[in-house]
Amino acid sequence: MTNELINQFLESLKTDVINSMQAKSKMATGQTAQQITIETDADKAQLILPGYLQVLETGRAPTGKNAMPGNPPMIERIKQWCQAKGIPDKAAWAVKKSIDKKGFPGVPGILSEPLGDDNINLRLNQIATPMADEIAQQVVDSVGLS
């Protein structure tokens, strides 16, 4: 049950991040939301976020010389964004050149609000009592007091 509670906690954070993206109009294609995953194994569970989500929050500086291409390349992501927004595909190069030259500002709060202390504490409080009860029962069972 503890693993279920931890997964419930991580699912609530995942939902909060997706809702934050929607509220801040940063969900054009839905692909980013699909890339937010929860990985679990016997020893740990973690929320996996695509790295560029941080860039959406903090912004991006102009492209420097000898910049490494992303995966997928930025132009491909821009083409997908243009398509989702109904912008002609040929405009993608102009958008890319503008980002290369000027960068773009971030949207504060996309990650810092759902992953901030207040929200994490709220979500943890929802699972803390059931988790403590389960651990206490395991202790009682292990020492034969039941």
Long-range contacts (C-beta under 8 A, 24 or more apart in sequence): 1-130, 1-134, 2-131, 2-134, 2-135, 3-40, 3-45, 5-127, 5-130, 5-131, 5-134, 6-40, 6-45, 6-127, 7-38, 7-40, 7-45, 8-126, 8-127, 9-123, 9-124, 9-126, 9-127, 10-38, 10-45, 10-46, 10-47, 11-38, 12-123, 12-126, 13-47, 13-114, 13-115, 13-119, 13-120, 13-123, 14-38, 14-47, 16-113, 16-114, 16-115, 16-119, 16-123, 17-49, 17-53, 17-110, 17-111, 17-114, 17-115, 19-114, 20-109, 20-110, 20-111, 20-113, 20-114, 21-53, 21-56, 21-110, 24-107, 24-109, 24-110, 26-56, 26-107, 26-110, 28-80, 28-81, 28-84, 28-85, 29-80, 29-81, 29-83, 29-84, 31-80, 49-111, 53-110, 53-111, 54-111, 55-106, 56-106, 56-107, 56-110, 56-111, 57-106, 57-107, 57-108, 57-109, 57-110, 57-111, 57-112, 58-106, 59-103, 59-104, 59-105, 59-106, 60-99, 60-103, 60-104, 60-106, 61-103, 62-99, 62-100, 62-101, 62-102, 62-103, 63-99, 63-100, 63-101, 63-103, 74-99
